[in-house]
């Protein structure tokens, strides 16, 4: 975490912070201090003293509205997700070209999430998601997005020809293989990796539901620590193995996008390429 800069420069980050502060203040939530919790393709902030978690993205992407609708419905049903802040209407607020959503802030717990607890939380999330009838992309649509990014050399100028071919061939092969072997599909989180599971005193809670898609549960389980798969009844080990390679290739592709802002993203991309070469 870091305090927001006092620099008044007109930067995208400062504009996003200003939008979050303005929305919260307009809704009657006092804001005196701001702490940046995450800054990548969107910004996550803790607003004080109202103690609200604000997430800010560019307006027009639709993801913020979709995410808060899904989260509200799942939280109401008792699923293990972080809920919108109850003091305001659960919606995406537009301000100065941004969309701001406001969430309940959870102080991180010091306890470690065991593989069994991870798998248990994911099973409960999947159970709640099976009761939701909402339009969502198929996991293969996300694979196609990664393939289009690879085909756009202007957006991925740092990739060598060999690495580009490795990623594209891996995505094409596994998309077909998984599609042929996945018999049961449902609504999924899309990216339930450890960074999207909060350890809280109330138990593990999932965040970042904007990536929801449809597919086999193994696609979600592929984002969890390896040992979690041993605690998820009915998971297909072979299908899970292929999903892990597919999600690794997708995540590697996103990191080569020239507009990607994940801290240390390019270094991670290099490490993940090495893992794909040796797989």
Order of alpha helices (4+ residues) and beta strands (2+ residues): beta-alpha-beta-beta-beta-alpha-beta-beta-alpha-alpha-alpha-beta-beta-beta-beta-alpha-alpha-alpha
